Amino acid sequence: MARVNGKRFMGIPDEFWISFVIMVGFFLKLVYDSKLGFQAGSLSPGNWEVISGDNLKGGHIEVIHYLFQFHRLPDVSPVGLSGYADPPFFYIICSLILELFHRLMGWSISVSLKFLLAFNVIYVMVGECCGIGILQKFGVRGRKLVVGILFLIFFPTFYNLCGSLDGSAMSFMFSMLTLNSALSWFGSRRKKVLTRTAIELGLGLMTSFACFAVIPVLIVLFYHAVKDGRRNQTPLRIQYRRFGIVTGVMGLIWPLYLVIRFHLPPFYVEPSGVRITAPALARLAAPGRAELTHLHTVGTAALESNIWAQTFKTAVVDFHAINITATGTRLITLFLLYLCIALCIAANLMSFYTVFAAGRIDKAHRDFVFVGYMTMLAGYIGACIAVPYTGTMNFKSIAPILIFPLIGMSVCGSGDMSDNIFEKVMTGIVNALVLVLAFMTAFLFGFYV
């Protein structure tokens, strides 16, 4: 952990608070998973049942069971079977973990499946630590870094990722590893760093097609690396060629398997949830109050068609993971929902100010933030329109997008007397919002699952 500015809060250095926040976040995620169970956090969890050729029903647990039982990729068409069309790396890792704990050590399957969620916590924490590294590469230090870490550790989406027995947590990890390594390469231009970036992206593409969303950001860095004319130990064309080969081979294995084995489109996605018939413009309109306050009842397409409402709701509560029928839980959940919306609006305002007006970061990093944010958001909206099902609209699939407004928010002002009125006011607002967010998230996910 890099040192910050040596400032103190309550007489204790900021370095201690950073480590303390990270450990508290790790502990709370484990507590959340231990209470949740392995079927509550996914739309199509499936069941661990006897598998034969004619009784496949689909679901993430069933895919894990298939690999565990047969030790081969599925040889049945994934059409109509949730999970079977997804890239298999996450499921392969899960089946290997079950080989150790269920088959060799004799743990019950329920305990072993629940233990898989603990690995999700590790995946999410690795991704969050990469987010901290990205903030540091943008020069964020001191109290602003502490606030940024609080945001990363306690934003509700990352608890939902921990509770999902699908590839979303691992996909988040590889996306953040790729972004962090790409920035490291941009600063050093070392061949082995770019090769590591290619492997991380390749593993991400073998986990989820959602990892394709980080590729435009890498292209931005590649473009600026060529444009700045800086001398490199290894010519860029050689580095780019190796990157393309490694990423291409790893990322296209599964799409080609779908084409050759099942004659499906290369990036086939099995729809999940209820089909939406509302027109695209209505789905992109500002959500109504009923759409925002309609929590958890998956399957009511009339109140779950709005992309913005569903995205924000799934950022806070995912499926039936939190029992909102408990006393006061619905009010707490709604408060946290509106708090997250307010914080995201404030972070976006600060981010666009940083990108277009402040001039506090160079053009390459400015393009990194703007292009990364806009392309990831546009890709997500395009997917929601192209696959009009309620299950498509889920914040977990674009969780890495949070790093871009967080960067803009963190570098908006330097936290001293040189800040202008906008920077001082907005910094004060987001600091207060993040602090309340941390307490509310810890309270909700720690006690009300």
LINUR-V595238 format. One record per helix or strand of 2 or more residues. SS is the DSSP state (alpha for helix, beta for strand). FROM is the first residue (numbers start at 1). LEN is the number of residues. If there is no record, write none. Layout:
# LINUR-V595238
ss:SS from:FROM len:LEN
ss:SS from:FROM len:LEN
This chain:
# LINUR-V595238
ss:beta from:8 len:2
ss:beta from:12 len:2
ss:alpha from:14 len:23
ss:alpha from:60 len:11
ss:alpha from:89 len:16
ss:alpha from:109 len:29
ss:alpha from:142 len:13
ss:alpha from:157 len:6
ss:alpha from:168 len:21
ss:alpha from:191 len:15
ss:alpha from:209 len:19
ss:alpha from:236 len:27
ss:alpha from:280 len:5
ss:alpha from:289 len:5
ss:alpha from:301 len:3
ss:alpha from:307 len:10
ss:alpha from:329 len:30
ss:alpha from:363 len:24
ss:alpha from:390 len:3
ss:alpha from:395 len:16
ss:alpha from:421 len:27
